[in-house]
Structure formats: C-alpha cells, structure tokens
C-alpha cells in the first residue's frame, strides 16, 4: 500500500511535498473560508485518490491505529475536553452525523479501514475541525494518502471502506 504520512504540525509529507501548511501555521480550524481546492498534492495529476486521518491511539482489539471518529468515540468517555473544544467537537460531529452516511455493519468487513475520497470536499473541509480539536487536546493526527487502499468492500460519494493489503 503506497502510504504517505503527513506531519500535521509542520505541514509537509515525508515526500517533501507541501500540504496546506497555511492551515497549520495560521491556526485556522477549517479551510471553509478558503476558495482554493483542498489538495494534499500540488497538481491534479499527482493527487492521491483516498485520504485517511488516523491518530496515535490504538485499537485494544486489533492494535491498529484509530481513525478520527473511532478515536473520538474512545476518548469521549474518558477525556475531559476543554469547553471550547467540546463545543467545536459537538458541532462538527453533528455535521458529520447529518451529512456522512454510516454503512450498516454487515455492509462492510470488520477488518476494513475507512478512507475519504479526494473529491469529498465538504467532508474534508469539516474534518480539519476534528483534527484541530484533537491536536489541541494533545492527540497526534496523521494524514495518509494513497491510490489503492486495498480491497474496497464499501463505497459512497464521500468515502470507501477497504481491507488493507488486499487488492
């Protein structure tokens, strides 16, 4: 799997391509007020097709690193969020609950990992709020991009679920 980790603190990927450092440097929570296209690569021809945001937290069951939504779910019961972060988190999660489809459990394999499609602009604009809240709470968030995330077992207009390592 051709993954490129992204360092959200310094605004670059390990391939030395610049990745929206203005959001990190200026402290903007969401690129919604920016009219430029959200793109982890400098040109459309080199843009990766799928993006995955994952945290340093690991699943107790599988040992894999957790994505944003699973990490937030795990932290909600144990973390004491700063009030402003809790408000941002609730508002953002309300948006995702209203706009992002949650597939039925039997529609994808439990081993699958969810990836955003690169053209899911609204979701990607909103995800930066979650990234900012987690980073502010001291949770490291990495962004990975790839063209082939594995064997795709679920897809909709915003996301895919793929079993890693299978094509």
C-alpha positions as CSV (number, residue, x, y, z in Angstrom):
1,X,0.0,0.0,0.0
2,X,1.6,3.3,-1.1
3,X,1.1,5.4,2.0
4,X,2.5,8.8,2.6
5,X,2.4,10.0,6.2
6,X,1.6,13.7,6.8
7,X,3.1,15.7,9.7
8,X,0.2,18.0,10.7
9,X,2.5,20.0,12.9
10,X,5.0,21.0,10.2
11,X,2.7,21.0,7.1
12,X,4.7,18.6,4.9
13,X,4.5,15.0,3.9
14,X,7.5,12.7,4.0
15,X,7.9,13.1,0.3
16,X,8.7,16.8,0.8
17,X,5.6,18.0,-1.0
18,X,3.9,20.9,0.8
19,X,0.5,20.1,2.1
20,X,-1.7,23.1,3.1
21,X,0.8,24.5,5.7
22,X,-1.3,27.7,5.8
23,X,-4.0,25.9,7.9
24,X,-1.4,24.7,10.4
25,X,0.6,28.0,10.5
26,X,-2.3,30.3,10.8
27,X,-4.2,28.1,13.2
28,X,-7.4,28.1,11.1
29,X,-9.8,25.4,12.3
30,X,-11.4,24.8,8.9
31,X,-10.5,25.7,5.4
32,X,-14.1,26.6,4.6
33,X,-13.3,30.3,4.1
34,X,-10.6,29.5,1.6
35,X,-11.6,29.3,-2.0
36,X,-8.6,27.1,-3.0
37,X,-9.2,23.4,-3.5
38,X,-8.1,21.2,-0.6
39,X,-5.4,19.0,-2.1
40,X,-2.6,17.1,-0.5
41,X,-0.6,17.2,-3.7
42,X,0.4,20.2,-5.8
43,X,-1.3,19.2,-9.1
44,X,-4.4,17.2,-10.0
45,X,-2.2,14.7,-12.0
46,X,-0.3,13.7,-8.9
47,X,-3.2,13.9,-6.4
48,X,-3.9,10.8,-4.5
49,X,-7.4,9.4,-4.6
50,X,-8.0,8.5,-1.0
51,X,-7.2,10.2,2.3
52,X,-7.1,8.7,5.8
53,X,-6.8,10.6,9.0
54,X,-5.6,8.5,11.9
55,X,-4.4,9.1,15.4
56,X,-1.7,7.7,17.6
57,X,-4.3,5.8,19.6
58,X,-4.6,2.1,19.0
59,X,-7.5,-0.3,19.0
60,X,-7.3,-2.6,22.0
61,X,-8.8,-5.4,19.9
62,X,-6.6,-5.2,16.7
63,X,-3.7,-3.0,17.7
64,X,-4.2,-0.8,14.6
65,X,-4.1,3.0,14.9
66,X,-7.6,4.5,15.2
67,X,-9.2,6.9,12.7
68,X,-10.6,10.2,13.9
69,X,-14.2,9.0,14.6
70,X,-13.2,5.9,16.5
71,X,-10.6,7.8,18.5
72,X,-13.1,10.5,19.4
73,X,-15.6,7.7,20.4
74,X,-12.9,6.1,22.7
75,X,-12.0,9.4,24.2
76,X,-15.5,10.8,24.9
77,X,-15.9,8.6,27.9
78,X,-12.5,9.2,29.5
79,X,-11.3,12.6,28.3
80,X,-12.2,15.9,29.8
81,X,-12.2,18.3,26.9
82,X,-11.6,22.0,27.1
83,X,-15.1,23.7,26.9
84,X,-14.4,25.4,23.5
85,X,-13.0,22.1,22.1
86,X,-16.1,20.2,23.3
87,X,-18.4,22.8,21.6
88,X,-16.4,22.6,18.3
89,X,-16.4,18.8,18.5
90,X,-20.2,18.6,19.1
91,X,-20.9,21.0,16.2
92,X,-18.6,19.1,13.9
93,X,-19.9,15.7,14.8
94,X,-23.5,16.9,14.3
95,X,-22.5,18.0,10.8
96,X,-21.0,14.5,10.1
97,X,-24.0,12.7,11.6
98,X,-26.3,14.7,9.3
99,X,-24.1,14.5,6.1
100,X,-21.9,11.4,6.2
101,X,-23.6,8.1,5.6
102,X,-22.8,5.4,8.2
103,X,-23.0,2.0,6.5
104,X,-24.8,-0.9,8.2
105,X,-22.4,-3.2,10.0
106,X,-22.9,-6.1,7.6
107,X,-22.3,-3.9,4.5
108,X,-18.5,-4.0,5.1
109,X,-16.0,-6.3,6.6
110,X,-15.0,-5.5,10.2
111,X,-11.3,-5.6,9.1
112,X,-11.9,-2.7,6.7
113,X,-10.4,0.8,7.2
114,X,-12.3,3.9,6.0
115,X,-10.8,6.4,3.6
116,X,-12.2,9.7,2.4
117,X,-12.4,10.2,-1.3
118,X,-10.3,13.2,-2.5
119,X,-13.3,14.8,-4.1
120,X,-15.4,14.8,-0.9
121,X,-14.7,18.5,-0.4
122,X,-17.3,19.3,2.2
123,X,-16.2,16.3,4.4
124,X,-12.6,17.3,4.0
125,X,-13.3,20.9,4.9
126,X,-15.1,19.7,8.1
127,X,-12.5,17.1,9.1
128,X,-10.0,19.9,9.8
129,X,-12.1,21.0,12.8
130,X,-11.8,17.5,14.3
131,X,-8.1,17.4,13.6
132,X,-7.6,20.8,15.3
133,X,-9.6,19.7,18.3
134,X,-7.6,16.5,18.7
135,X,-4.3,18.3,18.2
136,X,-5.3,20.9,20.8
137,X,-6.0,18.1,23.2
138,X,-2.6,16.6,22.6
139,X,-3.6,13.8,20.3
140,X,-1.3,13.3,17.3
141,X,-3.1,13.1,13.9
142,X,-1.5,11.8,10.7
143,X,-2.9,12.1,7.2
144,X,-2.2,9.3,4.7
145,X,-2.9,9.3,1.0
146,X,-3.0,6.5,-1.5
147,X,-4.4,5.5,-4.8
148,X,-5.2,1.9,-3.8
149,X,-6.3,1.5,-0.2
150,X,-6.9,-2.3,-0.6
151,X,-9.9,-4.4,-1.4
152,X,-12.8,-2.0,-1.4
153,X,-15.9,-3.5,0.3
154,X,-18.0,-0.4,0.7
155,X,-18.2,2.9,-1.2
156,X,-20.4,6.0,-1.3
157,X,-19.9,9.5,-2.6
158,X,-17.7,10.6,0.3
159,X,-15.8,7.5,1.5
160,X,-14.7,3.9,0.9
161,X,-14.0,1.0,3.3
162,X,-11.1,-1.2,2.2
163,X,-9.5,-4.2,3.6
164,X,-5.8,-3.3,3.8
165,X,-3.2,-5.3,1.9
166,X,-5.8,-6.9,-0.5
167,X,-6.5,-5.7,-4.0
